[in-house]
Amino acid sequence: MLLNKKMYHNLETLCVLSFMDLKLKYQSSFLGFLWSFVKPLLQFLVYFSIFGLILKITTEQDYALKLFYGVLIWAWFSEATGLSLNAYIGKRSIISKIRTNKLLPPLAAYLTPTINYCLNFIIFILAYIFFAKSKPESIFAIINVVVFVGSFVAISLFIIAINLILANLNVFYRDFQPVWELILTYGVFLTPIIYRLPIPKQYQTLYYCTNLLAFPLQSLKSIFFENQDKIYCNGRLLICYTISLSVLFLFSLYIYKRFKDKIVDFL
């Protein structure tokens, strides 16, 4: 009974913190929550105008839909990790005065963008149904369902791990915010979002084990679009990626446990 009460309290606190993130982000904004839909759409239009219409970097079929889906995944990742930088700092009045589970603010930074992504994913599905010129016949196969769920979980674990690291370290070293902004700026070009990266086979394991967003993103694209590499079929690559993600997640828990008791003192 006590455990259920504690879980309910943590869930309630998590929802309140997520709502605070949402409210602070769109405070004094005319469009408010609609920016969650408008911003990825504008990013897609900019990238498509430059790389699809002007530079014409690819002649792939359904390039616009592939780009749009990649932008949605990147928006989810960049927004969630960006919010984590102020997960503690922006809530110092609550964390320093009320006894709160220090794990909740980084999780709240993950929750709100994830809800936004799920809503934007519905828009993608509608666009996919009406505009995709070619749809794989086996799109609803069991393996695709497993890959879809597994990729979502992998991205979620990756985001949560990054959130735990950034949220804690940014309290003690404020340089992490500009550094992370630079990483996000260059990261969009080092991830298969705008175009397919020509990674030689001998370097694929190194690439996908260091860019932990690329593997699930490419796997998701292979579900919806033809002529996409089904890299999840590479057993060696899948095992190496799982190990890399697990190591990062364990490292994030180590960072959290090491710094969680000192956060209040530095806020």
ROKOLPA-602902 format. One line per 10 residues: their letters; for each residue x, y, z of C-alpha. Coordinates in Angstrom, 3 decimals, padded with zeros to 6 digits. Layout:
BEGIN
a	X,Y,Z; ...
This chain:
BEGIN
mllnkkmyhn	000.000,000.000,000.000; 002.842,002.351,000.921; 004.652,001.463,-002.314; 001.553,002.213,-004.395; 001.132,005.552,-002.633; 004.770,006.450,-003.320; 004.440,005.454,-006.973; 001.290,007.541,-007.331; 003.044,010.512,-005.728; 006.012,010.181,-008.082
letlcvlsfm	003.710,009.885,-011.085; 001.783,012.966,-010.002; 005.023,014.892,-009.476; 006.298,013.778,-012.882; 003.138,015.079,-014.571; 003.378,018.409,-012.720; 007.043,018.852,-013.693; 006.249,017.980,-017.322; 003.455,020.536,-017.350; 005.874,023.116,-015.914
dlklkyqssf	008.330,022.403,-018.747; 005.544,022.856,-021.272; 004.248,026.032,-019.646; 007.690,027.638,-019.290; 008.669,026.757,-022.838; 005.631,028.413,-024.424; 005.176,031.211,-021.912; 004.229,034.512,-023.610; 004.019,032.678,-026.939; 001.186,033.521,-029.326
lgflwsfvkp	000.948,030.035,-030.830; 001.755,028.263,-027.567; 001.557,024.467,-027.811; 001.007,024.681,-031.580; 004.750,025.366,-031.899; 005.218,021.651,-031.189; 003.721,021.029,-034.634; 004.820,024.183,-036.434; 008.535,024.015,-035.568; 009.236,020.535,-037.057
llqflvyfsi	007.187,021.478,-040.118; 009.227,024.651,-040.632; 012.478,022.721,-040.158; 011.330,020.217,-042.760; 010.414,022.971,-045.231; 013.826,024.630,-044.821; 015.773,021.379,-045.276; 013.608,020.241,-048.180; 013.881,023.608,-049.932; 017.683,023.630,-049.664
fglilkitte	018.630,019.984,-050.063; 015.665,018.682,-052.024; 014.781,021.505,-054.409; 017.903,023.667,-054.734; 020.834,021.269,-054.258; 018.886,018.155,-055.302; 021.188,015.905,-053.327; 019.091,012.804,-054.000; 016.579,011.399,-056.432; 015.208,008.869,-053.944
qdyalklfyg	011.518,008.126,-054.131; 009.456,009.606,-051.274; 012.440,011.723,-050.196; 010.145,014.372,-048.696; 008.457,011.823,-046.418; 011.808,010.309,-045.393; 013.116,013.761,-044.557; 009.963,014.687,-042.651; 010.148,011.543,-040.534; 013.837,012.113,-039.823
vliwawfsea	013.111,015.689,-038.759; 010.419,014.468,-036.353; 012.851,012.031,-034.709; 015.553,014.704,-034.472; 013.087,017.263,-033.063; 012.104,014.745,-030.391; 015.730,014.089,-029.462; 016.957,017.693,-029.562; 013.970,019.104,-027.663; 014.118,016.487,-024.909
tglslnayig	017.879,016.781,-024.360; 017.683,020.571,-024.571; 015.080,020.666,-021.795; 017.234,018.419,-019.624; 019.930,021.083,-019.326; 017.613,023.107,-017.090; 015.847,020.131,-015.524; 017.240,021.048,-012.087; 018.292,024.652,-012.572; 014.902,025.759,-013.861
krsiiskirt	013.146,024.089,-010.928; 015.510,025.111,-008.151; 012.649,026.615,-006.107; 010.899,023.235,-005.997; 013.926,020.971,-005.662; 015.578,023.031,-002.933; 012.429,023.460,-000.808; 010.413,020.284,-001.389; 011.695,016.760,-001.008; 011.554,015.469,-004.577
nkllpplaay	012.920,012.380,-006.242; 015.894,013.746,-008.183; 015.223,011.270,-010.984; 011.926,012.938,-011.913; 013.066,016.265,-013.485; 015.216,014.585,-016.195; 012.362,012.147,-016.846; 009.920,015.053,-017.120; 012.208,016.609,-019.747; 011.800,013.359,-021.712
ltptinycln	008.041,013.001,-021.242; 006.759,016.240,-022.791; 008.738,016.000,-026.091; 007.758,012.325,-026.319; 004.082,013.257,-026.214; 004.763,015.881,-028.895; 006.515,013.263,-031.026; 003.595,010.831,-030.732; 001.182,013.540,-031.865; 003.466,014.530,-034.742
fiifilayif	003.809,010.864,-035.680; 000.066,010.772,-036.342; 000.559,013.615,-038.838; 003.370,011.657,-040.485; 001.180,008.553,-040.785; -001.577,010.569,-042.447; 000.931,012.115,-044.870; 002.413,008.671,-045.501; -000.971,007.138,-046.299; -001.929,009.856,-048.773
fakskpesif	001.412,010.751,-050.390; 003.752,007.733,-050.238; 004.270,006.482,-053.796; 005.512,003.072,-052.709; 004.686,001.173,-049.518; 006.380,-002.101,-048.506; 003.942,-005.013,-048.679; 005.177,-006.417,-045.362; 004.846,-003.168,-043.418; 002.622,-004.842,-040.789
aiinvvvfvg	004.784,-007.943,-040.445; 005.593,-009.067,-036.902; 009.297,-008.316,-037.376; 008.449,-004.731,-038.315; 006.287,-004.347,-035.219; 009.166,-005.653,-033.084; 011.637,-003.315,-034.813; 009.265,-000.360,-034.408; 008.766,-000.935,-030.676; 012.434,-001.777,-030.126
sfvaislfii	013.577,001.368,-031.954; 011.201,003.528,-029.905; 012.542,001.989,-026.690; 016.145,002.420,-027.859; 015.643,006.109,-028.656; 013.846,006.611,-025.339; 016.669,004.978,-023.358; 019.217,007.035,-025.273; 017.359,010.280,-024.524; 016.888,009.424,-020.844
ainlilanln	020.578,008.533,-020.509; 021.646,011.830,-022.108; 019.123,013.706,-019.947; 020.516,012.225,-016.741; 024.061,013.131,-017.739; 023.303,016.674,-018.933; 020.889,017.542,-016.120; 023.350,016.583,-013.405; 026.585,017.851,-014.930; 025.058,021.171,-016.021
vfyrdfqpvw	024.349,022.000,-012.382; 028.069,021.894,-011.610; 029.560,022.865,-014.962; 027.409,025.394,-016.834; 029.607,025.087,-019.938; 027.654,022.005,-020.933; 024.793,024.058,-022.384; 026.730,025.814,-025.194; 028.728,022.637,-025.838; 025.551,020.594,-026.254
eliltygvfl	024.055,023.231,-028.551; 027.117,022.865,-030.806; 026.774,019.079,-030.750; 023.135,019.362,-031.831; 024.049,021.813,-034.587; 026.534,019.402,-036.167; 024.724,016.233,-035.122; 021.856,016.759,-037.543; 024.336,016.430,-040.443; 026.060,013.380,-038.931
tpiiyrlpip	022.789,011.461,-038.595; 020.853,010.012,-041.578; 018.122,012.645,-041.484; 018.687,014.934,-044.460; 020.489,012.366,-046.611; 021.754,008.818,-046.453; 025.328,008.826,-045.188; 027.750,006.738,-047.290; 029.353,004.827,-044.417; 031.848,002.156,-045.648
kqyqtlyyct	031.050,-001.324,-044.346; 034.256,-001.563,-042.339; 033.281,001.571,-040.378; 029.556,000.895,-039.914; 029.960,-000.727,-036.508; 032.041,002.191,-035.246; 029.569,004.727,-036.660; 026.376,003.155,-035.305; 027.943,002.470,-031.910; 029.008,006.094,-031.484
nllafplqsl	025.974,007.762,-033.052; 023.350,005.913,-031.015; 020.443,007.716,-032.682; 021.371,006.602,-036.203; 020.728,002.874,-035.712; 017.077,003.071,-034.531; 016.350,005.903,-036.981; 017.606,003.874,-039.937; 015.704,000.841,-038.653; 012.477,002.844,-038.483
ksiffenqdk	012.956,004.161,-042.008; 013.407,000.613,-043.292; 009.898,-000.214,-042.045; 008.114,002.516,-043.971; 010.272,002.877,-047.067; 011.705,000.516,-049.634; 015.396,000.417,-050.586; 016.429,001.219,-047.019; 019.178,-000.826,-045.369; 017.747,-003.243,-042.799
iycngrllic	020.730,-002.878,-040.538; 018.950,-004.600,-037.644; 019.423,-007.867,-039.574; 023.168,-007.551,-038.984; 023.517,-009.584,-035.781; 027.022,-008.355,-034.974; 026.009,-004.741,-035.437; 022.865,-005.204,-033.353; 024.825,-006.747,-030.474; 027.489,-004.020,-030.564
ytislsvlfl	024.825,-001.305,-030.610; 022.983,-002.890,-027.660; 026.216,-003.056,-025.670; 027.060,000.597,-026.446; 023.579,001.766,-025.444; 023.711,-000.299,-022.238; 027.121,001.105,-021.305; 025.878,004.664,-021.848; 022.763,004.031,-019.780; 024.765,002.499,-016.914
fslyiykrfk	027.169,005.449,-017.072; 024.232,007.864,-016.826; 022.976,006.047,-013.708; 026.476,006.319,-012.231; 026.520,010.074,-012.890; 023.080,010.425,-011.337; 023.949,008.469,-008.191; 027.215,010.343,-007.757; 025.773,013.851,-007.995; 022.129,013.601,-006.873
dkivdfl	022.859,014.326,-003.179; 024.933,017.429,-004.032; 022.500,019.089,-006.427; 020.616,021.151,-003.832; 023.843,022.599,-002.438; 024.927,023.887,-005.858; 021.530,025.261,-006.888
